[in-house]
Every structure is written in C-alpha cells, then in structure tokens.
Amino acid sequence: MDADLKQYLEAMEERLVEKMRDMQTELLRGFAAFSEGQTIRLRKVEADQSNLGATLPGRVNIVEGRLR
C-alpha cells in the first residue's frame, strides 16, 4: 500500500474514532440527564405514596367512627 494512502487512511480512522467517542459521550450525557429527571419524579411518587399510606388508616378510622 502506498505510504501516503496508508497515512491518509490512518488519519481518517483516528478522526472517525474520535467522532464516535464524541457521539457516545453526548448520548451518555443525554441519558444521564433523562435519568436524573426520572429519579426525581419517582422519589416524589414514592414520598406521596408513603404519605398517603401514613394518613389513610387515620382517615378510615374517622369515617368508621362517624358511621357508628
């Protein structure tokens, strides 16, 4: 293989690999940002559910007391 052609192809490969790494980094950043938002939403739902679970028995007791 001609030395100039080989050098050209190696340089092209290096640029391609670097672009692929950049794309991978951008994808990972995007997924991380999405994941953080979902984690916050999930924690809120869990907290709401926990609060409901803590207050529900008391509310049921009040309703039962009124029905007696």
KEMIDREN-310074 format. One line per field, with one value per atom (N, C-alpha, C): residue number from 1; residue in one letter; atom name; x, y, z. Coordinates in steps of 0.02 Angstrom, whole numbers. Layout:
BEGIN
num = c(NUM	...)
residu = c(A	...)
atome = c(CA	...)
x = c(X	...)
y = c(Y	...)
z = c(Z	...)
//
This chain:
BEGIN
num = c(1	1	1	2	2	2	3	3	3	4	4	4	5	5	5	6	6	6	7	7	7	8	8	8	9	9	9	10	10	10	11	11	11	12	12	12	13	13	13	14	14	14	15	15	15	16	16	16	17	17	17	18	18	18	19	19	19	20	20	20	21	21	21	22	22	22	23	23	23	24	24	24	25	25	25	26	26	26	27	27	27	28	28	28	29	29	29	30	30	30	31	31	31	32	32	32	33	33	33	34	34	34	35	35	35	36	36	36	37	37	37	38	38	38	39	39	39	40	40	40	41	41	41	42	42	42	43	43	43	44	44	44	45	45	45	46	46	46	47	47	47	48	48	48	49	49	49	50	50	50	51	51	51	52	52	52	53	53	53	54	54	54	55	55	55	56	56	56	57	57	57	58	58	58	59	59	59	60	60	60	61	61	61	62	62	62	63	63	63	64	64	64	65	65	65	66	66	66	67	67	67	68	68	68)
residu = c(M	M	M	D	D	D	A	A	A	D	D	D	L	L	L	K	K	K	Q	Q	Q	Y	Y	Y	L	L	L	E	E	E	A	A	A	M	M	M	E	E	E	E	E	E	R	R	R	L	L	L	V	V	V	E	E	E	K	K	K	M	M	M	R	R	R	D	D	D	M	M	M	Q	Q	Q	T	T	T	E	E	E	L	L	L	L	L	L	R	R	R	G	G	G	F	F	F	A	A	A	A	A	A	F	F	F	S	S	S	E	E	E	G	G	G	Q	Q	Q	T	T	T	I	I	I	R	R	R	L	L	L	R	R	R	K	K	K	V	V	V	E	E	E	A	A	A	D	D	D	Q	Q	Q	S	S	S	N	N	N	L	L	L	G	G	G	A	A	A	T	T	T	L	L	L	P	P	P	G	G	G	R	R	R	V	V	V	N	N	N	I	I	I	V	V	V	E	E	E	G	G	G	R	R	R	L	L	L	R	R	R)
atome = c(N	CA	C	N	CA	C	N	CA	C	N	CA	C	N	CA	C	N	CA	C	N	CA	C	N	CA	C	N	CA	C	N	CA	C	N	CA	C	N	CA	C	N	CA	C	N	CA	C	N	CA	C	N	CA	C	N	CA	C	N	CA	C	N	CA	C	N	CA	C	N	CA	C	N	CA	C	N	CA	C	N	CA	C	N	CA	C	N	CA	C	N	CA	C	N	CA	C	N	CA	C	N	CA	C	N	CA	C	N	CA	C	N	CA	C	N	CA	C	N	CA	C	N	CA	C	N	CA	C	N	CA	C	N	CA	C	N	CA	C	N	CA	C	N	CA	C	N	CA	C	N	CA	C	N	CA	C	N	CA	C	N	CA	C	N	CA	C	N	CA	C	N	CA	C	N	CA	C	N	CA	C	N	CA	C	N	CA	C	N	CA	C	N	CA	C	N	CA	C	N	CA	C	N	CA	C	N	CA	C	N	CA	C	N	CA	C	N	CA	C	N	CA	C	N	CA	C	N	CA	C	N	CA	C	N	CA	C)
x = c(42	0	45	26	63	67	125	135	88	79	34	-38	-60	-128	-137	-88	-92	-96	-56	-56	-123	-150	-215	-270	-270	-321	-315	-255	-245	-270	-257	-281	-357	-386	-459	-488	-456	-480	-477	-424	-417	-473	-487	-541	-609	-619	-682	-691	-639	-642	-657	-626	-638	-710	-737	-807	-854	-838	-880	-879	-821	-817	-857	-854	-893	-968	-990	-1061	-1081	-1037	-1052	-1058	-1013	-1015	-1080	-1101	-1163	-1223	-1224	-1279	-1281	-1224	-1222	-1244	-1224	-1246	-1322	-1349	-1421	-1459	-1435	-1467	-1462	-1405	-1395	-1444	-1452	-1499	-1570	-1589	-1656	-1666	-1615	-1619	-1627	-1591	-1596	-1668	-1698	-1767	-1815	-1806	-1850	-1841	-1780	-1767	-1802	-1800	-1834	-1909	-1937	-2009	-2027	-1986	-2000	-1997	-1949	-1944	-2006	-2031	-2091	-2151	-2158	-2213	-2207	-2147	-2137	-2154	-2134	-2149	-2224	-2257	-2330	-2365	-2342	-2372	-2361	-2302	-2287	-2330	-2338	-2381	-2453	-2476	-2545	-2553	-2503	-2506	-2506	-2474	-2471	-2537	-2571	-2632	-2695	-2693	-2754	-2786	-2748	-2782	-2817	-2788	-2820	-2885	-2885	-2945	-3000	-2980	-3029	-3059	-3018	-3044	-3094	-3081	-3127	-3194	-3191	-3253	-3291	-3255	-3288	-3321	-3287	-3314	-3378	-3381	-3440	-3498	-3484	-3536	-3567	-3536	-3562	-3617)
y = c(-59	0	62	110	172	205	232	261	320	362	420	398	347	322	291	253	222	275	326	380	416	428	461	419	354	310	306	305	303	367	424	488	490	464	462	418	362	316	351	386	421	474	510	560	527	471	435	408	380	354	411	468	525	549	552	572	522	458	407	414	429	440	502	554	614	599	559	540	499	453	412	455	503	548	587	613	652	609	548	502	487	474	459	519	579	639	647	634	639	589	527	477	493	520	538	593	643	698	672	628	599	557	518	475	516	572	614	640	662	686	632	573	517	496	498	480	529	593	643	630	617	603	540	489	427	438	477	491	529	575	613	565	521	473	428	406	364	402	465	506	516	532	541	477	421	357	343	359	347	391	454	500	476	453	427	365	322	261	277	332	350	382	418	453	413	366	330	292	255	220	269	326	376	401	412	435	382	320	265	261	269	266	322	381	437	422	397	379	325	274	221	247	294	324	363	396	434	388	330	284	247	248	211	247)
z = c(0	0	0	-38	-43	26	44	110	122	72	80	91	53	60	129	152	217	272	266	315	315	255	248	281	269	298	374	399	472	504	472	498	496	443	437	492	505	557	625	639	703	711	658	661	671	637	644	715	743	811	859	850	894	888	828	819	852	847	878	954	982	1054	1075	1035	1049	1048	1000	996	1057	1076	1134	1197	1204	1262	1263	1207	1204	1221	1196	1212	1287	1316	1387	1429	1409	1444	1439	1380	1371	1414	1415	1456	1530	1551	1621	1641	1599	1614	1619	1572	1573	1636	1653	1712	1776	1781	1841	1849	1795	1798	1819	1792	1809	1881	1906	1976	2023	2006	2048	2048	1989	1985	2025	2020	2056	2132	2154	2226	2250	2210	2229	2235	2186	2188	2250	2265	2324	2388	2391	2450	2457	2401	2402	2425	2399	2418	2492	2516	2586	2631	2611	2650	2650	2594	2589	2633	2631	2672	2746	2765	2836	2859	2815	2836	2823	2778	2760	2818	2859	2915	2962	2974	3018	2988	2924	2890	2891	2881	2884	2954	3005	3073	3086	3060	3068	3035	2974	2938	2975	2999	3036	3099	3132	3193	3178	3122	3104	3085	3059	3039	3098	3154	3213	3246)
//
